[in-house]
Amino acid sequence: MRLREGEVRIPSGCAIAGILNRSGQRFNGTTIISCIANMHQRSNGLGGGFAAYGIYPEYAEQYVLHVYYDHEKAREECEYYLNHNFNIALQGPVPLRRQAKISNAPIIWRYFALPKEGRLFQEEIGTEEFVFRSVMHINSSISGAYVASSGQNMAAFKGVGYPEDIGEFFRLDDYSAYMWTAHGRFPTNTPGWWGGAHPFTLLNWSVVHNGEISSYSTNRRFLEMYGYTCSLQTDTEVITYAVDMLMRRHGLSMEDTVNVISAPLWEDIEDEKQNRLRRVYSSLLLNGPFSIIVATGNGMMAINDRIKLRPLVAAEKGDCLYVSSEEGAIKVVEPSPDRIWSPGGGEPVVGLLYGKEKLIEPEPKIICAQSA
């Protein structure tokens, strides 16, 4: 008999996994499904999801918005907003494979779009910032609509269910990507609902997380001062926004970002730069146990909290980097890795596409026309 929520306790529950082919070679979604399914006991059926990079090569320059709707009125209102602000090349429902294990699904739509040039000049901002503001608006101001992903040549597929069932529901065997991340959820103090499933995304960022962010309220208040709106009812949302603010908007390096979100103890701070980061961004320190995978178009980074209260294992085989909550989940898809190790607390595991030097490239500054 299947145990129900409350009848079993998994003290380090939730499962995360990521696979990157550094050469950019794409592989089928069944691989990541097999990996996360091996950790079935870490989930309780209240959330599962995947992020895939490189799946829309024919629309590589378009921003792909996967939007969930609770009802048709929300879709009408959201599409009115999108048509006013974006040129939409293609739109339609996300292909699904209906099944009994997945119920109460929202309306799931996707839009391949670029911001209208006139709107960019009116706002005097670049395309990424415009898309960011649009996502914040939809999630916070259009009742019954929430954006599951909004990046280029990538998408998130997530919902309420075990991750292997979510993968089947979204027909991930029909997609190929050079990088996949996955999550199996065991929520403890936040609701299990479609918008609250992982990955959490913004632009090309996606985050899967095992743990609990006890600093959520402090992190949230700080981020809200910079225009971020936390509306998806779970602590993981702040991780995605913190990474976006630090790396995209403030231009911090990956190393500096790690020293903010998983900061060393005061007595271990070695130089004035680390001291300054700790003081300026103290409200973005992530307190509590966590292991996370942060992915973007150029690659991925996995990291624990400083005292390693959540498990994380990494492995390499040829061009491929694997990270997971458990060694067994890696070995089910790669039985003979060249190297396998358990990173220390606060020690990032980084995988980049060949030819890429950093996780994120700065967006070109937009030059607005001067009025006559």
C-alpha positions in Angstrom: 0.0 0.0 0.0 1.3 3.4 -0.9 2.2 5.6 2.1 0.4 8.9 2.3 1.8 12.3 3.2 2.2 12.5 7.0 2.7 8.7 7.2 6.4 8.8 6.2 9.1 11.3 7.1 12.1 11.9 4.8 14.4 14.2 6.8 16.4 15.2 3.7 13.6 14.9 1.2 13.4 16.4 -2.3 15.5 15.2 -5.1 17.6 17.2 -7.5 19.5 16.2 -10.6 21.3 17.8 -13.6 23.1 16.6 -16.7 25.1 18.7 -19.0 26.9 17.7 -22.3 29.6 20.3 -22.5 30.0 19.8 -26.3 26.4 20.9 -26.8 25.3 17.6 -28.1 21.6 17.1 -27.4 20.1 14.0 -25.8 16.6 12.7 -25.2 14.6 13.6 -22.1 14.2 10.0 -21.1 17.7 10.1 -19.6 16.9 12.7 -17.0 13.6 11.1 -16.2 15.4 7.8 -15.4 17.8 9.7 -13.2 15.2 11.5 -11.1 12.9 8.5 -11.0 15.6 6.5 -9.2 15.1 8.9 -6.2 11.3 8.3 -6.2 11.2 7.9 -2.4 12.5 11.5 -1.9 9.2 12.9 -3.4 5.6 12.6 -2.2 3.7 13.3 -5.4 3.2 17.0 -4.7 5.6 18.4 -7.2 8.0 17.4 -10.0 9.6 19.2 -12.9 12.3 19.7 -15.4 14.3 22.4 -17.2 15.6 21.8 -20.7 18.1 23.8 -22.6 18.5 23.8 -26.4 15.1 22.4 -27.1 13.9 25.1 -29.5 16.8 25.6 -31.9 14.5 26.8 -34.7 13.4 29.7 -32.5 16.7 30.2 -30.7 16.4 34.0 -30.6 12.8 34.1 -29.4 11.9 34.3 -25.7 9.7 31.3 -25.0 7.0 32.0 -22.4 5.4 28.9 -20.9 2.4 30.2 -19.1 -0.1 28.4 -16.8 -3.7 29.6 -16.6 -6.3 28.7 -14.1 -9.1 29.7 -16.4 -9.8 31.2 -19.9 -10.4 34.7 -18.6 -6.8 34.7 -17.3 -5.6 33.6 -20.7 -7.5 36.4 -22.5 -6.2 39.0 -20.1 -2.6 37.8 -20.4 -2.7 37.5 -24.2 -4.0 41.1 -24.4 -1.0 42.2 -22.4 1.5 40.1 -24.4 0.1 41.3 -27.8 0.5 44.9 -26.6 4.2 44.4 -25.6 5.5 41.6 -27.8 5.7 40.4 -31.4 4.5 36.8 -31.2 5.9 34.5 -33.8 4.0 31.4 -32.7 1.7 30.4 -29.9 -0.4 27.4 -28.9 -0.9 24.8 -26.2 2.1 22.9 -24.9 1.8 19.3 -26.2 0.6 17.0 -23.4 0.0 13.3 -22.9 -3.0 13.1 -20.6 -2.9 10.4 -17.9 -4.8 9.5 -14.8 -1.9 10.1 -12.4 -1.9 13.9 -13.3 -5.1 15.7 -12.4 -6.3 19.3 -12.0 -3.8 20.6 -14.6 -4.1 24.2 -15.6 -4.4 25.5 -19.1 -0.7 25.3 -20.4 0.2 27.6 -23.3 3.5 28.7 -24.9 4.5 31.8 -26.8 7.5 32.4 -28.9 8.0 36.2 -28.8 10.3 39.2 -28.8 9.6 42.6 -27.2 8.4 45.3 -29.5 11.1 47.7 -30.4 8.9 50.7 -29.7 8.2 49.4 -26.2 11.9 49.0 -25.5 12.6 52.6 -26.6 9.7 53.8 -24.5 11.0 52.1 -21.4 14.7 52.7 -22.3 15.7 49.2 -21.2 17.1 46.1 -22.9 15.2 43.0 -23.9 16.1 41.0 -20.9 15.0 43.6 -18.4 11.8 44.1 -20.4 11.0 40.4 -20.3 11.9 40.4 -16.5 9.4 43.2 -15.8 6.8 41.4 -18.0 7.1 38.2 -16.0 6.8 40.1 -12.7 3.7 41.9 -14.0 2.0 38.7 -15.2 2.7 36.7 -12.0 1.6 39.5 -9.6 -1.1 41.4 -11.5 -3.0 38.9 -13.7 -5.1 36.7 -11.5 -5.0 33.1 -12.5 -1.9 33.4 -14.7 1.7 32.5 -13.9 4.8 32.1 -16.0 6.6 28.8 -15.7 9.5 29.8 -17.9 10.6 32.8 -20.0 14.1 32.1 -21.5 15.5 31.6 -24.9 15.8 28.1 -26.4 14.8 26.6 -23.0 11.7 25.8 -21.1 10.5 24.5 -17.8 8.0 21.6 -17.5 6.5 21.2 -14.0 3.4 20.4 -12.1 1.8 18.4 -9.2 2.9 14.8 -9.4 5.9 12.5 -9.2 8.6 13.8 -11.5 8.6 10.7 -13.7 4.8 11.1 -14.2 5.3 14.8 -15.0 7.9 13.9 -17.6 5.5 11.5 -19.2 2.7 14.1 -19.0 4.8 16.7 -20.9 6.1 14.2 -23.4 9.7 14.9 -22.7 10.7 11.9 -24.8 9.8 14.1 -27.7 12.5 16.7 -26.8 16.2 16.8 -27.0 18.5 19.2 -25.0 22.2 19.6 -24.2 21.3 20.2 -20.5 18.5 19.0 -18.3 17.8 19.6 -14.6 15.1 17.8 -12.6 13.3 18.0 -9.2 11.2 15.7 -7.1 9.4 17.6 -4.4 8.6 16.8 -0.8 7.0 20.1 0.4 7.0 20.6 4.2 5.8 24.1 4.9 4.6 25.5 1.5 1.7 24.3 -0.7 2.0 21.7 -3.4 0.6 23.4 -6.5 1.5 23.8 -10.1 3.1 27.2 -9.9 5.0 26.2 -6.8 6.7 23.1 -8.4 10.4 23.3 -9.3 12.3 24.4 -11.3 11.8 28.1 -10.6 12.8 30.2 -13.5 13.4 33.7 -14.7 14.8 34.5 -18.2 17.4 31.7 -18.9 17.9 31.0 -15.2 16.4 27.8 -13.6 16.8 26.6 -10.0 16.0 23.3 -8.4 16.4 23.1 -4.6 16.4 20.5 -1.8 16.1 22.1 1.6 14.5 25.0 3.4 15.3 28.7 3.2 14.7 30.0 6.7 15.9 33.5 5.6 13.1 33.7 3.1 11.4 36.8 4.6 14.7 38.7 4.8 15.7 37.7 1.3 12.2 38.6 0.0 12.1 42.1 1.5 15.6 42.9 0.0 14.7 41.6 -3.4 11.4 43.6 -3.4 13.4 46.8 -3.1 14.8 46.0 -6.6 11.5 45.2 -8.3 11.2 41.5 -7.7 7.8 40.2 -6.7 7.6 36.9 -4.9 4.2 35.5 -5.7 4.6 31.8 -6.1 4.2 30.8 -2.4 7.5 29.0 -1.8 10.9 29.8 -0.4 12.9 28.6 -3.5 11.6 31.6 -5.6 14.0 33.9 -3.8 17.1 31.9 -4.9 16.3 32.4 -8.6 15.7 36.1 -8.2 18.8 36.5 -6.0 21.0 34.9 -8.7 19.4 37.0 -11.4 20.0 40.2 -9.5 23.5 39.5 -8.5 24.8 38.1 -11.8 22.7 39.7 -14.5 21.7 43.1 -13.0 24.7 43.8 -10.7 27.3 42.0 -12.8 28.9 39.9 -10.0 31.0 36.9 -11.0 30.0 33.4 -10.2 32.6 33.2 -7.4 31.3 36.4 -5.8 27.7 35.2 -6.1 28.6 32.0 -4.2 30.2 34.2 -1.5 26.9 36.0 -1.1 24.3 33.2 -1.1 26.6 30.7 0.7 28.8 33.1 2.5 31.8 32.0 4.6 31.8 32.6 8.4 33.0 36.0 9.5 36.2 34.5 10.9 36.9 32.7 7.6 36.6 35.9 5.4 40.0 36.3 3.8 40.0 39.7 2.1 38.3 43.1 1.9 36.3 42.1 -1.2 34.6 39.2 0.7 34.0 41.5 3.6 32.3 44.1 1.4 30.1 41.5 -0.3 29.0 40.2 3.1 28.1 43.6 4.3 26.4 44.9 1.1 24.4 41.8 0.4 24.0 40.4 3.9 20.2 40.1 3.2 20.8 37.7 0.4 22.6 35.1 2.5 20.6 31.9 2.3 20.1 30.5 5.8 19.0 27.0 6.3 19.9 23.6 4.7 20.1 23.6 1.0 21.6 22.0 -2.1 20.7 23.7 -5.4 21.4 23.5 -9.1 21.4 26.8 -10.9 21.3 26.5 -14.7 21.4 29.0 -17.6 22.2 28.9 -21.3 26.0 28.5 -20.9 26.0 25.8 -18.2 25.1 25.0 -14.6 26.4 25.4 -11.1 25.5 23.1 -8.1 26.2 24.1 -4.5 25.5 23.2 -0.9 25.1 25.3 2.2 28.4 25.9 4.0 27.9 23.1 6.5 26.5 20.7 3.9 23.1 19.8 5.5 21.8 18.5 2.2 23.5 15.8 0.0 25.1 16.6 -3.3 27.1 14.2 -5.5 28.9 15.0 -8.8 30.4 12.9 -11.6 32.0 13.2 -15.0 32.1 11.0 -18.0 33.7 12.3 -21.2 31.9 15.5 -22.2 29.2 15.0 -19.6 28.8 16.5 -16.1 26.3 14.9 -13.7 25.0 16.3 -10.3 22.5 14.7 -8.1 21.2 14.2 -4.6 22.3 10.6 -4.7 25.1 8.6 -6.4 22.7 5.9 -7.4 20.7 8.3 -9.5 23.8 9.1 -11.5 24.9 5.5 -11.9 21.5 4.4 -13.2 22.2 6.6 -16.3 26.1 6.4 -16.3 27.3 3.2 -14.6 31.0 3.9 -15.1 31.8 7.5 -14.6 35.4 8.7 -15.1 35.2 10.5 -11.8 32.7 10.8 -9.0 32.9 12.9 -5.8 31.0 14.6 -3.0 31.6 18.4 -3.0 32.3 20.1 0.3 29.9 22.6 1.8 29.9 25.9 -0.1 32.1 24.3 -2.8 30.5 24.9 -6.2 30.5 22.3 -9.0 30.5 24.2 -12.3 30.0 22.9 -15.8 30.2 25.2 -18.8 29.7 24.6 -22.5 33.0 24.4 -24.4 34.0 27.8 -25.5 32.1 29.6 -22.7 34.1 31.3 -19.9 31.2 32.2 -17.6 27.7 31.3 -16.8 26.2 34.5 -18.2 27.2 37.1 -20.7 26.3 40.7 -20.1 23.4 42.1 -22.2 24.4 44.8 -24.7 23.4 48.2 -23.5 20.5 49.7 -25.4 21.0 53.1 -26.9 17.8 55.0 -27.2 17.1 57.5 -29.9 17.2 61.1 -28.9 14.0 63.1 -29.3 14.1 66.0 -31.8 
